[in-house]
Amino acid sequence: MSRVGNKSFYGNKKWTDKRAKILKRDGYECQNCRRYYRSKQAKVVHHIYFYEDYAELGLVNWNLVSLCNECHNKMHNRVTDEATKLGKEYQDKRKVEFNNYIKNKK
């Protein structure tokens, strides 16, 4: 599968508006830290299924989660550009939505 670039997407008004809505939805709090009863401000909205692999899911609410920078870095292997164990765990949590999306796409 070929990956798409993301520079123009992240500068786009649709993305900046969606990002603001997701941060607000999640109370501006890192949702991964929250799992461990820690409160940390979210600064990043993460694509659970990476934008570079599934650009069509770039603005889909169930595919987005607010994270702090530290947790966001735990989702990506920055060397291989693949999901880490934690990133895959988040993808597994959204497997039903993802499979429904794939099924309806056909």
C-alpha positions in Angstrom: 0.0 0.0 0.0 1.4 3.4 -0.8 1.4 6.1 1.8 0.1 9.6 1.1 1.8 12.8 2.1 0.2 14.9 4.8 1.6 18.4 4.7 -1.3 20.0 2.9 -3.8 18.1 5.1 -2.5 19.4 8.4 -2.5 23.0 7.2 -6.1 22.7 6.0 -9.0 24.5 7.7 -11.1 21.3 7.8 -8.4 19.6 9.8 -7.8 22.6 12.2 -11.5 22.8 12.8 -11.9 19.0 13.4 -8.8 19.0 15.6 -10.3 21.7 17.8 -13.6 19.8 18.0 -11.8 16.5 19.0 -9.8 18.3 21.7 -12.9 19.8 23.1 -14.8 16.5 22.9 -12.0 14.9 25.0 -11.9 17.7 27.5 -8.4 18.8 26.3 -7.1 15.8 28.3 -4.8 13.0 27.1 -7.0 10.0 26.7 -4.2 7.5 27.2 -3.0 9.1 30.4 -6.6 9.2 31.6 -6.7 5.4 31.3 -4.2 5.4 34.2 -6.0 8.0 36.2 -3.5 10.7 35.3 -4.5 14.1 34.0 -2.3 15.6 31.4 -3.2 18.3 28.8 -3.7 17.0 25.3 -1.8 18.9 22.6 -2.1 16.4 19.7 -5.0 14.8 17.9 -3.8 11.3 16.8 -5.1 9.3 13.8 -5.6 5.8 15.2 -5.4 4.4 11.7 -2.6 6.6 10.4 -3.5 9.3 8.0 -0.7 8.4 5.7 -2.3 4.9 5.2 -6.0 5.8 5.4 -6.3 9.4 4.3 -10.1 8.9 3.9 -10.4 8.5 7.6 -8.6 11.8 8.3 -11.7 13.6 9.6 -13.7 10.6 11.0 -14.4 11.1 14.7 -14.0 7.5 15.8 -10.5 7.5 14.3 -9.3 10.5 16.3 -8.1 10.7 19.9 -6.6 13.5 21.9 -3.1 12.8 23.4 -0.2 14.5 25.1 3.0 14.6 23.1 4.6 11.8 25.1 1.7 9.4 24.5 1.5 10.4 20.9 5.2 9.4 20.4 4.3 6.0 22.1 1.8 5.3 19.3 4.4 5.5 16.4 7.7 3.8 15.8 9.4 6.9 14.4 12.1 4.8 12.7 9.8 2.3 10.8 6.7 4.6 10.6 4.6 1.7 11.9 2.2 1.5 14.8 3.8 0.4 18.1 2.3 -2.1 20.4 0.2 0.7 22.0 -0.8 2.1 18.6 -2.0 -1.4 17.6 -3.9 -1.7 20.8 -5.8 1.5 20.0 -6.4 0.2 16.4 -7.8 -3.0 17.9 -10.2 -1.0 20.0 -11.6 0.5 16.8 -11.5 -2.7 14.7 -15.4 -2.9 14.5 -15.7 0.7 13.2 -12.7 0.1 10.8 -14.2 -3.2 9.5 -17.6 -1.5 8.9 -15.9 1.3 7.1 -14.0 -1.2 4.8 -17.1 -3.3 4.2 -19.2 -0.2 3.3 -16.4 1.1 1.0 -16.8 -1.9 -1.3 
